[in-house]
Amino acid sequence: MTAWLRRGAAAAAIASDRADLWPAGALAWLAYLGWLPLLLAVAPPQVGDVADLAVTLYSSGSYPANVVALAAAAVGAFLLLAFLAALGEAVVARAIRSAGTDTPGAGEAALAGVAVLLLATVPVAVAFAWLLLGAVANAPAVYTAPGPDATVIPRLAATLVPQLVAVCAALLAAQTLGGRLLRGALAARGDRLGAALSGAAADLARSPARWAGVAAVGWAKDAVLVVGSWALLAVLWGPIADSIGPGLLTRPQALVLLVGFVAIWLILLLVGGALHAFISAWWLIEEEAGERR
C-alpha cells in the first residue's frame, strides 16, 4: 500500500512539473467528460424536452428513419469523442515515455485506443440497459403517484437501487479494464498489439487490486471535477442567461461576463487536463512497476 501511494505521489509530481502534458490531457478530458459540466450549466436537458422530442420523432412522417438517423448520429458522435480521448491519451503517454522510433504514432495509437475503449464500455452498456429498462418499467407509477414534482427523480432512483449499484460497479470495472488495456495498446505497434493486450490482461489478472485502486482514484477525481465545475459554471451562467436576448451587444457588462465565463471554463478544462495527466502518469508508473516484478 505504501509503495502504491508513493507511485501515486510520483505521478502527481510528473503532472505538476510537466505543463506540456496539460493541453493533451485537456483534450482527453474534454472528449471524456469535460463537456458535461458546460452542458449541464448552460443547457441542462429537461424531462419535458425529452418527452417532446420523443413525441415529435414518433409523429413525424419520416418515422422510423428519423430515429435511425438520430441513433447513427449519436454513435458517430460517441466514436469521435472516443477517438479524441484516445488521441489525447496517446499524446500524454508518448510524452511521458519519451517515445522512440519503435512506438506507434499518435494516430495509430489512438485508433487502437478506440477499440479498447469500445471493449471497456461493454459492461457499462449492459448495466445502463438494465437501468433504462428498470426506469421505463417504474416511471409511470412514480410519475402518477402523489407527491411534489421535485421528488420524482429521487423516488424513481429509490426504485432502481440495484441497477444503480450495477452501473457503479460496471463503471469501476470499465475504468480498470480500459485503463490497463489502453496503456498496452498505446505502447505497441499493430503487429505486436495482440501480444501487448494479452500481457496487459495477464498483468491485470495478477494484481487487480492496485489497478482497481488507480481506477477508483480516477473515478473519484472525475466525479469531484464534474460536480465542482458544474456548480461553478451554473452560478456564473445565471446572470449571463438573464442578460442574453435582443440588444446583447449594447450591454458591455453582459459581454464581459460572457468572456469571463468562457475564460473560467477554459481554465477548468486546463485543470482537468492536469489532473488527467496525473492519472495517466500513475497508470504508466504502475505498468512499469508491474514489468519489474
C-alpha positions as CSV (number, residue, x, y, z in Angstrom):
1,M,0.0,0.0,0.0
2,T,2.8,2.4,0.9
3,A,4.6,1.7,-2.4
4,W,1.4,2.2,-4.3
5,L,0.9,5.6,-2.6
6,R,4.5,6.5,-3.4
7,R,3.9,5.8,-7.1
8,G,0.8,8.0,-6.9
9,A,2.8,10.8,-5.4
10,A,5.4,10.3,-8.2
11,A,2.7,10.6,-10.8
12,A,1.4,13.8,-9.2
13,A,5.0,15.2,-9.3
14,I,5.2,14.4,-13.0
15,A,1.9,16.1,-13.8
16,S,2.7,19.2,-11.8
17,D,6.2,19.6,-13.3
18,R,5.2,18.9,-16.9
19,A,2.9,21.6,-18.1
20,D,3.4,20.4,-21.6
21,L,1.2,17.4,-20.7
22,W,-1.8,19.6,-19.8
23,P,-3.2,20.6,-23.2
24,A,-3.2,17.0,-24.4
25,G,-4.8,16.0,-21.1
26,A,-7.3,18.7,-21.5
27,L,-8.3,17.3,-24.9
28,A,-8.7,13.8,-23.5
29,W,-10.7,15.3,-20.5
30,L,-12.9,17.4,-22.8
31,A,-13.8,14.4,-25.0
32,Y,-14.3,12.2,-22.0
33,L,-16.3,14.2,-19.5
34,G,-15.2,17.8,-19.8
35,W,-18.2,18.7,-22.0
36,L,-20.7,17.6,-19.4
37,P,-20.4,20.4,-16.8
38,L,-20.8,23.0,-19.6
39,L,-23.9,21.3,-21.0
40,L,-25.5,20.9,-17.5
41,A,-24.8,24.6,-16.7
42,V,-25.8,26.2,-19.9
43,A,-28.5,23.9,-21.4
44,P,-29.5,21.2,-18.9
45,P,-31.8,18.6,-20.5
46,Q,-35.3,18.7,-19.2
47,V,-37.6,15.7,-18.9
48,G,-40.3,17.7,-20.8
49,D,-38.0,18.4,-23.6
50,V,-37.0,14.7,-23.9
51,A,-40.7,13.8,-24.0
52,D,-41.5,16.4,-26.6
53,L,-38.6,15.1,-28.8
54,A,-39.9,11.6,-28.5
55,V,-43.4,12.7,-29.5
56,T,-42.1,14.7,-32.4
57,L,-40.0,11.8,-33.7
58,Y,-42.8,9.3,-33.4
59,S,-45.4,11.6,-35.0
60,S,-43.1,12.6,-37.9
61,G,-43.8,11.3,-41.4
62,S,-40.2,10.1,-41.6
63,Y,-40.5,7.7,-38.6
64,P,-38.7,5.4,-38.0
65,A,-36.0,6.6,-40.4
66,N,-35.5,9.7,-38.3
67,V,-34.9,7.6,-35.2
68,V,-32.3,5.5,-37.1
69,A,-30.6,8.7,-38.3
70,L,-30.5,10.1,-34.8
71,A,-29.1,6.9,-33.4
72,A,-26.4,6.9,-36.2
73,A,-25.5,10.5,-35.3
74,A,-25.2,9.6,-31.6
75,V,-23.0,6.6,-32.4
76,G,-20.9,8.8,-34.7
77,A,-20.5,11.4,-32.0
78,F,-19.5,8.8,-29.5
79,L,-16.9,7.4,-31.8
80,L,-15.5,10.9,-32.5
81,L,-15.3,11.6,-28.7
82,A,-13.6,8.2,-28.1
83,F,-11.0,8.9,-30.8
84,L,-10.3,12.4,-29.4
85,A,-10.0,11.0,-25.9
86,A,-7.7,8.2,-27.1
87,L,-5.6,10.7,-29.1
88,G,-5.1,13.0,-26.1
89,E,-4.2,9.9,-24.0
90,A,-1.7,8.7,-26.7
91,V,0.0,12.1,-26.8
92,V,0.3,12.2,-23.0
93,A,1.6,8.6,-22.9
94,R,4.2,9.3,-25.6
95,A,5.4,12.5,-23.9
96,I,5.8,10.7,-20.5
97,R,7.6,7.7,-22.1
98,S,9.7,9.9,-24.3
99,A,8.6,7.6,-27.2
100,G,11.3,6.4,-29.6
101,T,11.0,5.2,-33.2
102,D,9.7,1.8,-32.1
103,T,6.5,3.1,-30.7
104,P,3.3,3.7,-32.7
105,G,2.4,7.2,-33.9
106,A,-0.3,9.1,-32.1
107,G,-2.9,8.4,-34.8
108,E,-2.2,4.7,-34.9
109,A,-2.2,4.5,-31.1
110,A,-5.5,6.5,-31.0
111,L,-7.2,4.0,-33.3
112,A,-6.1,1.1,-31.2
113,G,-7.2,3.0,-28.1
114,V,-10.7,3.5,-29.6
115,A,-11.0,-0.3,-30.0
116,V,-10.0,-0.8,-26.3
117,L,-12.4,1.9,-25.2
118,L,-15.3,0.2,-27.1
119,L,-14.4,-3.1,-25.4
120,A,-14.3,-1.5,-22.0
121,T,-17.7,0.1,-22.4
122,V,-19.5,-3.2,-22.9
123,P,-20.1,-3.8,-19.2
124,V,-21.3,-0.2,-18.8
125,A,-23.6,-0.5,-21.7
126,V,-25.2,-3.7,-20.3
127,A,-25.6,-2.1,-16.8
128,F,-27.1,1.1,-18.4
129,A,-29.5,-1.0,-20.5
130,W,-30.7,-2.7,-17.3
131,L,-31.1,0.7,-15.6
132,L,-33.1,2.0,-18.6
133,L,-35.4,-1.0,-18.6
134,G,-36.0,-0.5,-14.9
135,A,-36.7,3.2,-15.4
136,V,-39.2,2.5,-18.2
137,A,-41.0,-0.1,-16.1
138,N,-41.2,2.1,-12.9
139,A,-41.5,5.6,-14.3
140,P,-45.3,5.5,-15.0
141,A,-46.1,4.5,-11.4
142,V,-43.7,7.0,-9.9
143,Y,-44.8,9.9,-12.1
144,T,-48.5,9.3,-11.4
145,A,-48.1,8.9,-7.7
146,P,-49.0,11.8,-5.5
147,G,-46.1,14.0,-4.3
148,P,-44.1,17.1,-5.1
149,D,-42.6,17.2,-8.6
150,A,-39.2,17.9,-7.1
151,T,-39.2,14.4,-5.5
152,V,-39.9,12.5,-8.8
153,I,-36.3,11.8,-9.6
154,P,-35.3,10.7,-6.0
155,R,-38.4,8.5,-5.8
156,L,-37.5,6.9,-9.2
157,A,-33.9,6.4,-8.1
158,A,-35.1,4.7,-4.9
159,T,-36.8,2.0,-7.0
160,L,-33.6,1.5,-9.1
161,V,-31.0,0.9,-6.3
162,P,-29.8,-2.5,-7.7
163,Q,-29.4,-1.1,-11.2
164,L,-27.6,2.0,-9.9
165,V,-25.2,-0.2,-7.9
166,A,-24.6,-2.3,-11.0
167,V,-23.9,0.8,-13.0
168,C,-21.3,2.0,-10.4
169,A,-19.7,-1.4,-10.4
170,A,-19.6,-1.5,-14.2
171,L,-18.0,1.9,-14.3
172,L,-15.3,0.8,-12.0
173,A,-14.7,-2.4,-13.9
174,A,-14.6,-0.4,-17.2
175,Q,-12.2,2.1,-15.8
176,T,-9.9,-0.7,-14.6
177,L,-10.1,-2.8,-17.7
178,G,-9.9,0.1,-20.1
179,G,-7.2,1.9,-18.2
180,R,-4.8,-1.1,-18.2
181,L,-5.5,-2.4,-21.7
182,L,-5.3,1.2,-23.1
183,R,-1.8,1.7,-21.9
184,G,-0.8,-1.6,-23.5
185,A,-2.4,-0.6,-26.8
186,L,-0.7,2.8,-26.8
187,A,2.8,1.3,-26.5
188,A,2.6,-1.4,-29.2
189,R,2.6,-1.2,-33.0
190,G,0.0,-3.1,-35.0
191,D,1.9,-6.3,-35.4
192,R,2.5,-6.5,-31.6
193,L,-0.8,-5.2,-30.4
194,G,-2.3,-8.6,-29.7
195,A,0.6,-9.6,-27.6
196,A,0.6,-6.3,-25.7
197,L,-3.1,-6.6,-24.9
198,S,-2.6,-10.2,-23.8
199,G,0.2,-9.1,-21.5
200,A,-1.8,-6.3,-20.1
201,A,-4.8,-8.6,-19.4
202,A,-2.4,-11.1,-17.6
203,D,-1.0,-8.3,-15.5
204,L,-4.5,-7.1,-14.6
205,A,-5.4,-10.6,-13.6
206,R,-2.3,-11.0,-11.4
207,S,-2.8,-7.8,-9.4
208,P,-6.3,-6.4,-9.9
209,A,-6.4,-4.5,-6.6
210,R,-3.7,-2.0,-7.4
211,W,-5.2,-1.3,-10.9
212,A,-8.7,-1.0,-9.4
213,G,-7.3,1.4,-6.9
214,V,-5.9,3.7,-9.6
215,A,-9.2,3.5,-11.4
216,A,-11.1,4.3,-8.2
217,V,-8.9,7.4,-7.7
218,G,-9.5,8.5,-11.3
219,W,-13.3,7.9,-10.9
220,A,-13.4,10.0,-7.7
221,K,-11.3,12.7,-9.4
222,D,-13.8,12.7,-12.3
223,A,-16.8,13.0,-10.0
224,V,-15.4,15.8,-8.0
225,L,-14.2,17.7,-11.0
226,V,-17.5,17.3,-12.9
227,V,-19.7,18.3,-9.9
228,G,-17.4,21.2,-8.9
229,S,-17.1,22.6,-12.5
230,W,-20.8,22.3,-13.0
231,A,-21.6,24.1,-9.7
232,L,-19.2,27.0,-10.5
233,L,-20.3,27.3,-14.1
234,A,-24.0,27.2,-13.1
235,V,-23.5,30.1,-10.7
236,L,-21.6,32.1,-13.3
237,W,-24.1,31.4,-16.0
238,G,-27.1,32.6,-14.1
239,P,-26.6,36.4,-14.6
240,I,-25.5,35.8,-18.2
241,A,-28.6,33.8,-19.0
242,D,-30.7,36.7,-17.7
243,S,-28.8,39.2,-19.9
244,I,-29.0,37.2,-23.1
245,G,-31.5,38.5,-25.6
246,P,-32.1,41.3,-28.1
247,G,-29.5,44.1,-27.7
248,L,-26.9,41.9,-26.1
249,L,-24.1,43.8,-28.0
250,T,-25.3,47.1,-26.4
251,R,-24.7,45.7,-22.9
252,P,-21.0,45.7,-22.3
253,Q,-21.4,44.2,-18.8
254,A,-23.1,41.1,-20.3
255,L,-20.3,40.7,-22.8
256,V,-17.7,41.0,-20.1
257,L,-19.5,38.3,-18.1
258,L,-19.7,36.1,-21.1
259,V,-16.0,36.5,-21.9
260,G,-15.2,35.8,-18.2
261,F,-17.4,32.7,-18.3
262,V,-15.5,31.3,-21.3
263,A,-12.2,32.1,-19.7
264,I,-13.1,30.3,-16.5
265,W,-14.4,27.3,-18.5
266,L,-11.1,27.1,-20.3
267,I,-9.2,27.3,-17.0
268,L,-11.3,24.4,-15.7
269,L,-10.5,22.4,-18.8
270,L,-6.8,23.0,-18.2
271,V,-7.2,21.9,-14.5
272,G,-9.0,18.8,-15.8
273,G,-6.1,18.3,-18.2
274,A,-3.5,18.5,-15.4
275,L,-5.5,16.0,-13.3
276,H,-6.0,13.7,-16.3
277,A,-2.2,13.8,-16.9
278,F,-1.7,12.8,-13.2
279,I,-3.9,9.7,-13.6
280,S,-2.3,8.8,-16.9
281,A,1.2,9.1,-15.4
282,W,0.0,6.9,-12.5
283,W,-1.2,4.2,-14.9
284,L,2.1,4.3,-16.7
285,I,4.1,4.1,-13.4
286,E,2.0,1.1,-12.3
287,E,2.7,-0.5,-15.7
288,E,6.4,-0.1,-15.2
289,A,6.2,-1.4,-11.7
290,G,4.4,-4.5,-12.9
291,E,7.0,-5.1,-15.6
292,R,9.8,-5.1,-13.0
293,R,8.1,-7.8,-10.9
